[in-house]
Amino acid sequence: MVGTVGEGALIELDLPARPEVVAVARLVVGSLALDDPAFDDDRAADLRLAVSEACTNAVRAQQRRGETAPIQMLYRVRSGWIEVRVRDAGGGFDPESLRKPVDLSRPGRLDHEGGLGVPLIRLLSDTVEFRPIADGTEVVMGFGPLARTGRLTD
Amino acid sequence: MDLRLDVNEHGDWSVLRVGGEVDVATAPKLREQMISLVNDQRYKLIVDLGGVDFIDSTGLGVLIGALKRVRSHDGDLHLVCHDDRIVRVFEITGLDKVFRIHDSLDAAVVP
């Protein structure tokens, strides 16, 4: 764990792949957003949600494989921009397969309890990449201060 | 992270008050409670999210599952929520069209 919060600074957290750590991952991004006057409380809430989804996916992917390596969280901050990277060793996945979210307004919608995480990340971040890395996935999310509009069903 | 749950009766309805953060760590506790209510044949549920500070898609998934269970018994599940940030999560996911969301418990129990 290194770094201090400041221009261009990097915070790196190695978190055990357990559900309880997701709260820590979003606490950090929430604090970074609230520390930058460009980000208001509502936008900070968006960041917390997107990071929660990405970290949850990472933890679940590793738990499915019984992989005990830590989840790596990297936070980079510059004025008016926050970048968060989530690296897992969960075996990787095809993000394109989740590009179209479940249409929850259709009949049969209640058969789907999951599948909202990646679409939410795409909706709430200004930039996002899902990169294959050794044995897993790196999600790179970039956030500016303006709230994103739209809905998953648009 | 703690999740607070409290159940009481309000006319025909069972009201589950939820407080804290609903995510992958705490959602199993919420799911268990909702399954327990349905097993007790309580099919008219109101989930009061007034004390919820945060909910993500894992929490939404639990509510969708509970709605499915009560509907299979001709029941219903309504939500109470007045926090704009929590309501926004339902709006951006389209779930505001799936759940009836009321801004107060009194509004939720009106037939």
HADDOCK unambig.tbl for C-alpha pairs under 7 A between the chains (distance, minus, plus):
assign (segid A and resid 19 and name CA) (segid B and resid 24 and name CA) 5.68 0.50 0.50
assign (segid A and resid 19 and name CA) (segid B and resid 25 and name CA) 4.61 0.50 0.50
assign (segid A and resid 20 and name CA) (segid B and resid 25 and name CA) 5.22 0.50 0.50
assign (segid A and resid 42 and name CA) (segid B and resid 85 and name CA) 6.91 0.50 0.50
assign (segid A and resid 49 and name CA) (segid B and resid 56 and name CA) 6.16 0.50 0.50
assign (segid A and resid 53 and name CA) (segid B and resid 56 and name CA) 6.97 0.50 0.50
assign (segid A and resid 56 and name CA) (segid B and resid 24 and name CA) 6.60 0.50 0.50
assign (segid A and resid 104 and name CA) (segid B and resid 94 and name CA) 6.30 0.50 0.50
assign (segid A and resid 104 and name CA) (segid B and resid 95 and name CA) 6.59 0.50 0.50
assign (segid A and resid 105 and name CA) (segid B and resid 94 and name CA) 6.93 0.50 0.50
assign (segid A and resid 105 and name CA) (segid B and resid 97 and name CA) 6.52 0.50 0.50
assign (segid A and resid 105 and name CA) (segid B and resid 98 and name CA) 6.60 0.50 0.50
assign (segid A and resid 110 and name CA) (segid B and resid 64 and name CA) 6.07 0.50 0.50
assign (segid A and resid 110 and name CA) (segid B and resid 65 and name CA) 6.96 0.50 0.50
assign (segid A and resid 110 and name CA) (segid B and resid 68 and name CA) 5.88 0.50 0.50
assign (segid A and resid 113 and name CA) (segid B and resid 61 and name CA) 4.20 0.50 0.50
assign (segid A and resid 113 and name CA) (segid B and resid 62 and name CA) 6.97 0.50 0.50
assign (segid A and resid 113 and name CA) (segid B and resid 64 and name CA) 5.97 0.50 0.50
assign (segid A and resid 113 and name CA) (segid B and resid 65 and name CA) 6.27 0.50 0.50
assign (segid A and resid 114 and name CA) (segid B and resid 61 and name CA) 5.85 0.50 0.50
assign (segid A and resid 116 and name CA) (segid B and resid 57 and name CA) 5.98 0.50 0.50
assign (segid A and resid 117 and name CA) (segid B and resid 57 and name CA) 5.99 0.50 0.50
assign (segid A and resid 150 and name CA) (segid B and resid 92 and name CA) 6.56 0.50 0.50
assign (segid A and resid 151 and name CA) (segid B and resid 91 and name CA) 6.99 0.50 0.50
assign (segid A and resid 151 and name CA) (segid B and resid 92 and name CA) 4.08 0.50 0.50
assign (segid A and resid 151 and name CA) (segid B and resid 93 and name CA) 5.89 0.50 0.50
assign (segid A and resid 151 and name CA) (segid B and resid 94 and name CA) 6.63 0.50 0.50
assign (segid A and resid 152 and name CA) (segid B and resid 92 and name CA) 5.91 0.50 0.50
assign (segid A and resid 152 and name CA) (segid B and resid 93 and name CA) 5.21 0.50 0.50
assign (segid A and resid 152 and name CA) (segid B and resid 94 and name CA) 6.60 0.50 0.50
assign (segid A and resid 153 and name CA) (segid B and resid 93 and name CA) 6.95 0.50 0.50
assign (segid A and resid 153 and name CA) (segid B and resid 94 and name CA) 6.13 0.50 0.50
